[in-house]
Amino acid sequence: MDCGCTNCTCDEKEIITSSCPECGSTGNLIPEKAVKANLNKEFYSSIDNKDIYLCPDENCKTSYYSKDYSLKFDLSDLKRPLWYKINSDPVIACYCNNITEEQVVDAVKKHDLKTWQDIVLHYQEKTLCICKKLNPSGECCTDFFYSIINKTLLTLDREPVSIPGGCTC
């Protein structure tokens, strides 16, 4: 069953890239619906029918940009912080369910929860998985989410869990 996430083996796609106008890092093309879900509303009309890319550099203050560099958005132009950027507060582990890194750590330490589903259901009534739309990268959070779980388990001198292949949501 297709979960809706872009890193599932059932949804292979070509990666299209462009260099960030600010730092020169190579960013990936992002689905328009993911950009609109994360960009402040006043910018929606400016991105219609434009290819928009995400800067992957953790130190760069640019979030999204167009290939022709006619558009460049800063971190302050976003509704929520990008999880991988320096000084992001909060660090969001799952955009679909609005789960932060702090909540994942707490769920592992205090409640011995070790899966995406168990942790999300600890905080929400149901799980949502629409990463193509809600994650700023348009990709699934599985790898990052489980890296937080495993980093926390290691601080507790416990065995890390296996990261499921593909998307867990």
Stockholm file with secondary structure:
# STOCKHOLM 1.0

chainA/1-169         MDCGCTNCTCDEKEIITSSCPECGSTGNLIPEKAVKANLNKEFYSSIDNKDIYLCPDENCKTSYYSKDYSLKFDLSDLKRPLWYKINSDPVIACYCNNITEEQVVDAVKKHDLKTWQDIVLHYQEKTLCICKKLNPSGECCTDFFYSIINKTLLTLDREPVSIPGGCTC
#=GR chainA/1-169 SS CCCSCTTSGGGCCCCCEEECTTTCCEEEEECHHHHHHHBCGGGHHHHTTCCEEECCCTTCSEEEEETTSSCEEEGGGBSSCCTTSTTCSSCEEETTTTEEHHHHHHHHHHHCCCSHHHHHHHHSSSCCCCHHHHSTTSSCCHHHHHHHHHHHHHHTTCCCCCCCSSCCC
#=GC SS_cons         CCCSCTTSGGGCCCCCEEECTTTCCEEEEECHHHHHHHBCGGGHHHHTTCCEEECCCTTCSEEEEETTSSCEEEGGGBSSCCTTSTTCSSCEEETTTTEEHHHHHHHHHHHCCCSHHHHHHHHSSSCCCCHHHHSTTSSCCHHHHHHHHHHHHHHTTCCCCCCCSSCCC
//
